[in-house]
Amino acid sequence: MGAIMKQFDVVRITKDDPENGITKGQIGTILEVWDDKNFDVEISDSSNGITLFLGVLSRDILEPFN
């Protein structure tokens, strides 16, 4: 099952998701935990903080970022 991920954890994207404009390696923050497999995640531009993506992502493309 992997590590427990909770609200406000920082996560890394592990696979490209072109449908949502997400690329492997981007960093995001969990804003809401829906269940053990689905999370609201915000990905922001690191230089100016503009939100690049805000939506539900599945655990299968996320990993904890330390």
C-alpha contacts under 8 A as a table, 3 or more apart, distances in Angstrom:
res1	aa1	res2	aa2	distance
3	A	64	P	7.45
4	I	36	D	7.93
5	M	9	D	6.49
5	M	36	D	7.95
5	M	64	P	7.07
6	K	9	D	5.71
6	K	30	I	6.98
6	K	32	E	7.84
6	K	33	V	6.44
7	Q	30	I	5.25
7	Q	31	L	5.44
7	Q	32	E	5.52
7	Q	33	V	6.13
8	F	29	T	5.66
8	F	30	I	4.92
8	F	31	L	5.65
8	F	32	E	7.86
9	D	29	T	5.74
9	D	30	I	5.50
9	D	64	P	7.26
9	D	65	F	7.98
10	V	27	I	6.99
10	V	28	G	5.74
10	V	29	T	4.54
10	V	30	I	6.48
10	V	64	P	6.27
10	V	65	F	5.50
10	V	66	N	7.42
11	V	27	I	5.72
11	V	28	G	5.32
11	V	29	T	6.01
11	V	30	I	7.26
11	V	62	L	6.12
11	V	63	E	5.41
11	V	64	P	4.50
11	V	65	F	4.70
12	R	24	K	7.76
12	R	25	G	5.80
12	R	26	Q	5.73
12	R	27	I	4.56
12	R	28	G	6.31
12	R	62	L	5.71
12	R	63	E	5.37
12	R	64	P	6.28
12	R	65	F	5.61
13	I	16	D	7.58
13	I	22	I	7.84
13	I	23	T	6.96
13	I	24	K	5.04
13	I	25	G	5.18
13	I	26	Q	5.38
13	I	27	I	6.36
13	I	28	G	7.69
13	I	61	I	5.64
13	I	62	L	4.95
13	I	63	E	6.69
14	T	24	K	4.99
14	T	25	G	6.18
14	T	61	I	4.99
14	T	62	L	5.72
14	T	63	E	6.82
15	K	23	T	6.57
15	K	24	K	4.62
15	K	25	G	7.79
15	K	61	I	5.56
16	D	22	I	5.79
16	D	23	T	4.26
16	D	24	K	4.78
17	D	20	N	5.72
17	D	21	G	6.18
17	D	22	I	4.96
17	D	23	T	6.10
17	D	24	K	7.89
18	P	21	G	4.68
18	P	22	I	5.85
18	P	23	T	7.15
19	E	22	I	7.69
20	N	53	F	7.48
21	G	53	F	7.69
22	I	26	Q	7.30
22	I	53	F	7.59
23	T	26	Q	6.06
26	Q	43	I	7.33
27	I	43	I	6.22
27	I	44	S	7.88
27	I	65	F	7.78
28	G	41	V	6.13
28	G	42	E	5.33
28	G	43	I	4.27
28	G	44	S	6.89
29	T	41	V	5.45
29	T	42	E	5.36
29	T	43	I	6.64
30	I	33	V	7.21
30	I	39	F	6.34
30	I	40	D	5.78
30	I	41	V	4.51
30	I	42	E	6.60
31	L	39	F	7.39
31	L	40	D	5.39
31	L	41	V	5.64
31	L	42	E	6.90
32	E	39	F	5.72
32	E	40	D	4.93
32	E	41	V	7.30
33	V	36	D	7.37
33	V	38	N	6.53
33	V	39	F	4.71
33	V	40	D	6.48
34	W	37	K	7.61
34	W	38	N	5.49
34	W	39	F	5.65
34	W	40	D	7.54
35	D	38	N	5.55
35	D	39	F	7.27
36	D	59	R	7.70
37	K	58	S	5.62
37	K	59	R	4.93
37	K	60	D	7.76
38	N	56	V	6.38
38	N	57	L	5.76
38	N	58	S	4.68
38	N	59	R	6.02
39	F	55	G	7.96
39	F	56	V	5.28
39	F	57	L	5.45
39	F	58	S	6.44
39	F	59	R	7.41
40	D	54	L	6.99
40	D	55	G	5.13
40	D	56	V	4.30
40	D	57	L	6.30
41	V	53	F	7.65
41	V	54	L	5.71
41	V	55	G	5.65
41	V	56	V	6.12
41	V	57	L	6.55
42	E	51	T	6.86
42	E	52	L	7.62
42	E	53	F	5.65
42	E	54	L	4.49
42	E	55	G	6.82
43	I	51	T	5.94
43	I	52	L	5.54
43	I	53	F	5.09
43	I	54	L	6.51
44	S	49	G	5.29
44	S	50	I	5.33
44	S	51	T	4.22
44	S	52	L	5.13
44	S	53	F	6.95
45	D	48	N	5.85
45	D	49	G	4.93
45	D	50	I	5.26
45	D	51	T	6.33
45	D	52	L	6.37
46	S	49	G	5.68
46	S	50	I	8.00
51	T	54	L	7.03
57	L	61	I	7.37
57	L	62	L	7.82
58	S	61	I	6.04
58	S	62	L	7.02
59	R	62	L	5.08
59	R	63	E	7.49
